[in-house]
């Protein structure tokens, strides 16, 4: 084993905290740098320098957002507010004694490679005192949401109202009684539009394309409870994507397995009818009490509008980033918000959209995302493609990017934790990176997967990844991926929840380095089964067909997820 390394960890959000914790577990000496006065990263509410608003809620569930060896407390909210999530992070930091390793109110100005190896980190504290230090390795965990992407429009300078990025939005009260344009319906834009529509005189949501929208709850549970191993095991070409390159596979499959296609359609329709549509007509739901018929009408209109948005998104649910809240769609269906095309130009107070529609506006909120800059690092190095989104092949294990990825469905913290575990093991000498050429081959393969799988985004969202398959790929590097042999010895209840329960990080503590099998087993055995029976049966059959076709025709036909034998 390699001697203890001194490691700079930049950022004290969930990615930075997990990195510090995993470095300590491997016996290293991490030093954290956080420019804010406390931990939490982008989830920390700060009226002056934060990027969230006071009522912000996470769209991923507490189960999927929590770390593998620190489950959320029982009985808490299924989808936490940002404040509650920071409380969870504080409890995590306390449990593993992390805060003493972090220098708060310290900004990193530069990170540079030293000629003899290692890194020089230059930082400045709140009093303006600068310090230059040497480290053996660096983990960049400052995240993707630091530098707002601010588009410029023709005539924008003539607009007399306020134009602000969504990261400066602090609450809907600032928009009360105003005429507001919100640009973008990613997760922040969607929630901002919904909150503003409740108080503004007029709200317009400007979209250049459709979006894939999920309600916060599906089948009685948070929507990401559907992100289970069973749902994600089938080969993407069977149902998740419509890549033209896979047309021949689908045609052959349809020819050979036509009865299954009919059965699969019946199962999907049964799910929609029995678990989505019929409950709307139940006296316990839409029709109960005064205004029941209006609530039913609104629910049906929301579903129709969501279907239109998906049709205009140029992809299926599986081919793009998902907006995991449909409250803004409900606002559109209720007439509190209306859609418009992309902003074309400003004419004084008038905002003109593609197609000629316009509005006299008082406030424009640009929920247009962020650019992934790392200003303290050499720009060419920061922009280099990374092996499993973590390591630059030419640099190796001395520089890790932790949390610089964006799952289409799922959450960043479990991915960041796996990256951190891998990084710590590499620095200990307990694991090795492949050769630069092998890493480059994986980078090219990931780029091709993204081009084919996330077709709706094309050249946008370079950091977009498939949550479940990247989790498994990282776990394979660490040596903590569960095996079929180990699962065979578990109870039927455990196996059912392992495959059909929510895709929790605890599965990666069953075996391997720093395993906590008893805690992991308790967490998994307590998981709810959120898949309706027709979908459970349909997804099981899709997985079985994927395995059969993979054995017959090769890896290009095989399941997306497959556990090793031993």
N, C-alpha and C positions, 0 to 999 in steps of 0.2 A: 504493500500500500504506500502511496505517496504521502509525504509529510503534510501537515496542515498548511493550507493556503490562506493568504490574506486577500479577501475579495471585497471589492466595492459593489454595492447593490444600490442602484439609482431608482428611487421611487419607493413609497411605503403604502401603496394601495394593496389590493389582494395579491397581485403578482409579486411585488417586492417582499411582502410579509412571508409568503410561502417560500420564496427563495432564501431568505434569511433563516427560516426555520429548518429547511432541508440542508443548508450548508452547516448549520450547527449540529444536526443529526449525524453528519459525516465527519465531524471534528474540525471543521474549518473555522476561520475567524472573519465573519462578515462584518462590514461597516456600512450601515444604511445611510443614504442621503435623501432627505425629503425637504422640498422647498416650502411646504406648508407647515403650520405650527403643530399639526397633529396627523395621525394616520388616517387612512381611508381612501386616498387618491381621489379619483373623479367622483366617488360616492360621497365625499365630504362636502356638506353644504357650507358655502362661504360666500357671503353676499358680495365680497370684494373680488375674490379671485377664483371661485369655484366655477364648475360648468353645469351644475344641476340646479333645479328649482326646489323650493321648500317642500312641496307636496309630491315630489317625484317618487314613483314606485318602480321596483325592478320588474321586468317582464319575464324573467326566468324564475322558477320556483326556488324556494329555500333548499329543497332537497337537491336539485341539480346544481345550485350555485355553491353549496358548501364544500369544504375540503374533505379529503378521504378519511382522515382520522379525527375529525372534529365535527360531528353531525350537529345540525341545528337543534335548539332545545325543543322538546316535544310540546305540542299544543300551541305553537306560535303561528303567525300568519303564513299561509302557503306562498304568497308572493310579498316579500318584505318591502317596506318603504326604504328609501336610501338611508335614512337615519337609523332604522332598525338594523340594516345590514352593516353599517359602521359599528354599531354596538356589538354585533357578532364578531367583526374583525378585532375589536378591542378585547373581547373575551378570548379570542384565539391568541392574540399577542400576549395577553396575561398568562394564559395556560402554558405557553412555551417560552415565556420570559424573553420576548423579542425587543421590547421598546428600549431596553438599555443598550441595544446595538445600533440604534437609529439616531442620527443627528438631525433633529427637526430644524426648520427655518434655515436650511443649508441648500443652496442652489449649486448644481454642478455647471461650471462654465466650459470645461473642455475635458475630453478623454483622449489621450494620445498614446500610441504604441511606443515603447522604448526599444532602442536598437538592440540592447542585450536581452530582451524578453521582458514580459510584463507590461504594465500600463502606468501612466502618470495621470492622476486625476487632480484637476484644479477646481476648488469650490470656494464659495463666498457665503458667509453667514449673515444674519439679519443686521448686524452692526457694521457690515461692509468689510470685515476682516477676511482676507484671502489666505488660502492654504494650498500647498502643493504636496501631494503624497504619492507614494509608489505602492502599487498593488500587483499581486500575482495574476489576478483575473478580474473581470468586470462582468456584472449582469445588468443589462439595461432593462429595467422593469417600469419605465415611466409611462408606457401605454400609448394607445393610438389616439386618445381623445385630448390632446394638449393644444393643438394648433388649428383653429377654425378655418374651414374652407369658405372663403368669402367671394362668391361670384360678383362680377360687375356687369351692369346692364346699361344699354344706351339710355342717356337722359337721366341716369340715377342722381346726378348732382342737382337736378332741378326739383327733386322731391323735397317738400318742406317738412314732411313728417319724420318720424324716427325709423331708422333701419338698423336692426340689430341681429346678431347671430343667435341661434337658439341657446348657445352656451351662456348668454347674458340674460336670458329670460329667468325671472325670479318668482313669478306668480301671476295668476290670471287677473288679479285685481288691477294690475297696471294697464289692462286692456278693457276694463269695464266701460261700456258705452261707446267704444271706439269702433271704427271700421278697420278690420285687420286682414292682412294677407299673410298666410303661413305658406312657406315654400318647402315642400318635401314631406314625405310620409314614412320616413324611417321610424324607428321606435320613439325617438324623442319628438320628432315632428308630429307623429300621430297623437301622442298624449298631449302635447302642447295645443294642437288644434282642437282636441276634444274639450280641454279645460277652458280655452278662450271662447269657444262657441257657446258655452253656458252663460257668459256674462257680456260678450261684445254686442254692439249694435248690429254688426254684420261681419261674417267670417267667410273668407274665401281660401280654399286650399288649392295651391298651384302645384300641378303635377305634370311632369313631361312624359311620364309613362305610368302604366298601372303598377300595382303592388300586390304581393301575396300577403293576405291578411288572415290571421287566426284570432278567434276570440280568446280572451284571457283564460277562460275555462272551457274545456270540452268534456262532454260525458260526465260532468260533475266534478272534474279535477282540473288543476292547472294544465294548460295546453301541452307543456313539455313533458308531462307524464307519459304522453304517447311516444316520446323519444326513448324507446326501450330497445334492447338488443334484438328481440324478435322482429320488430318493425323494420329495423335497419340491416337485417342480415341478408335479405334477398338481393339478388343482382339488380343494379339500377335499371338495366334495360327492360326488365319485366314490367315495371309499373312506375318507377320514380321519375324517369327522364324520357325524352323523346328525341334523342340524338339521332340525326339521319344516318350516321355510320352504323347504328344498331338496327336499322330497318330490316335487314336480312334476318337477324336473330329473331326479331319479333314475328316476322312472317313465318319462319320455320316453326317457331313455338306455337303460333296460332293454328298452323296446319296440323301439327302433331297432337296438340293438347286443346282442341277446340272445346270439348266438354268442360275442361277446367276454366276456360275463359268465361263460359256461361255461368258456372258456379261462382267464380270470383266476382263477377258483376252482381249476381244475386246477393252475395254476402256484403258487398259494399253498399248496395241499395238498402239492404236490411239494416245496416248500421245507420245510414242517414235517416231512414224512415223511423226506426224504432228508438234511436237514441238522440236524434237531433230534431226531427220534425214533430213526431207525435207528442212529446212532452209539452210542446207549445200549446197543444189543445187540451191538456190536462187541467182539471179544475184547480189542482194544487199549484199550477204555474200561471200561464198567461191569462186564463179566463177568471182567475180567482179575484173576487172583490171588485170594487168600482174601477172602471177604466180598463178592465181586462181585455176587451176587444181591441182597444187602441194599442195596448201593449203587444197583443198578438200581431196586429198589422205592422207595428214598428219592427218586431222581431223578424217577420218575413221580409220586409223591405230591406232590413240590414243584410240579410242573407243574399238577397238579389244583388244589392250594390257590391257586396264582397265578391260575388261571382263575376260581376262586370269588371271590377278592378283586376282580378286574376286574369281574365281574358285579355285585358289590355296590357298585361305585364310581359307578354311574349315568352312565357314559360309556365311550367307546372309548379306545384308547391315545392317539389323536390329540386327544382333547378335554380333557386334563387334565395336570397336572404329573406327571411320571413319577418313581417311586422306582427308582433305577438300581442296585439291589442286591437279590438275593433270598435272601441268607443267613438273614435272619430267617424267611422262608417255609420254608427247609430246617429251621430249628430247630423250627418248628411241626410240619412233617411228621414229624420225628424224635421228637416228643413232649417235647422239652426246653422248649417254650414253648406256651402255649395262648392262644387269642383270647378276648376278652370285649368286651361293648359299652362304651358311654361310661360314665364314672364318674357315678353318680347321687348318692352321698352317702358320707360317712364316719360310721362308728359306732365311735368309739374306734379300736382297731387294725384293725377290719374295714372293708374297702373294698367298697362295694356297687355293682354295675354295672347298667345298664339290662337288664331282663329278670329281675332277682332274683339272679343269680349273685354270689358274693362270695369274698373271700380275706382271711385274716388276714395282713397285710403288715408288713414291717419298713422298706421303702424304696419311695418313689414318685418316679419320674423323669418330669417333665413335658417331653416333647419336642414342645412346642406352638408352636415358632417364635418369631418376633420381631415387634414392632410397628415400623413405619417412621418413628419420630419423628426429628426433627432439632432437638434442644433449644436449640441456639445460634442458631436462625433463627426469625423471627416465624412462629408456628404457622399462621396463615392463608396466608402465602406458601408455606410448606413443603408445605401440603396442596393447593395449586393443581394442577389437571391440567397436564401438560407435553407440549409438542409433541415427538413421537418420544421420549417419556419423558425429555427432556433440558432443554427451555427453557420457562419460563412465558411465554406470549404477551405479557402486559402488562409484563413486565420486560425481555425481549429477551436479547441474547447476553451481557450482563454477568454473568449468574448461570447456571451450568450444573450440572446434577445428573448425575454420571457414575457409572455402575454401579448406579443405583437401578432395576433391572429384573431380572426372573427368568425365564429361558427355560424352557419346558416340557421341552425336551430340548436339550442343548447346554451352553454355559458362559458365564458373565458376562464374563470378561476380554476376549475378542475384541469383544464388544459395547461394553464400556467404552472399549477402544482406539479404535474407530470414533467414539464420542461425543467422545473427547478430540481426535482429529484434526479433526473438524468444528468444535469449540469454538475450537481454535487458529486455524483458517482464518478463522473469523468475526471473531476479534479482530484479525487481520491485514488485514481488509478484502478478502480474496480470495474470500469467499463472503458471501451475504446471506440473512437469514431472510425468509420470506414475510411478508405482512401479518398482523396479529393475527387478522383474520377468517379468512384461509386456514389459519392454524395451528389455530384453534379448530375449523374444519371437519375437519381431520385428526384432532384429538383425539376428536371425536364419531364419526368413522369407525372409529377404533381401538377405541373403547368398544363400538361395535356389533359389530365383528369379534370382540372378546373375548366378548361376550355370546352370540354364535352359535357361535363355534369352541370355546370352553372352557366348554361348557354344564355340565360336571360340577362346576365350581366356583361357578357362578352369581355371587353377590356377594362371594365370597372371593378372596383373592390378586389384589388390584387391579394389582399390579406384573407379573403374568404376561404374557409376550409369546411370540410365535412366533419362534424363534431365526433361522431362515434368512431369512424375509421382512423382519424388522427389520434384520438385517445388510445386506441389499441396499438397503433404504430409506435407511439411514445412508450407505452407500457412494455412493448416487446424489447425496446432498447434497454429499459431498466431491469427487465427480468421479472416483472410483476404481473404479466398477463395471465389471467386464470387459464387453466388447462381443462380439457374434457375429462381427463383421468381423475383430476382432483374433484371435479363437480360430480362425478359418478358416485362418490362416497357421501355426498350430501343428501339431506332429506328431500322428498318430493316437493314439500312446501318451499324449501330454499331454492331448488332448481326452477320451479315455476316463477318465483319472484325475481330470480336472477335474470331470466330470459324475458319475462313479460312485465316486470315491474319497471319503474323509472330507471334511467341509465345513470346511476349514481357513482361517484368517484370511489366509494367504499369498496367496490369490486376489486380495485387495484391494491388493496391492503390484505387480501386473502393469502397471498404468498409473495415470496421475493424479499428484497432488502427492506428492513424496517416494517415488516408485515405486522398487522394487528388483527389476526384472524377472528378472535372472539368478538371484537368491536365491529368488524366488517360483517360478520355473520348476523349479529343482532340487528344491524342497520338494514341489511338486505331482507331478513325475515320479516321485518316490520313494514316493508313497502306495500302500498296498496296495489291492487291489480286494476289498472285504469282502462285496459282494452276491453271494449264490448265483445261478447262472445263471437259474433260473426267476423269481426276484424281479427280476433285471435286465431280463428280457424283459417281465414284467408291468408294471413301473414305466415302462418305455419306452412301452408301449402306452397306459397311462393318461395319460401326458404328451401323446402324439400326439392322443388323443381330446379332451383338454382344449383343445389348440390349435385343433382343428377346430371344436369347439362354441363356443369363444370367438369365432372369426371369423364363425360363422353367427349367433349369438344375442347377442353383446355381452360386456362386461367381467365381468358376473356369472357367466359360464360359463367364463371364461378360466383358464389355469394360475395357480397361486399365485406361482411364480417365472418370470420371463421376462427374458432379457437384451436390452438395446437393440441395434439393428442396428449403430450406429456411435457 
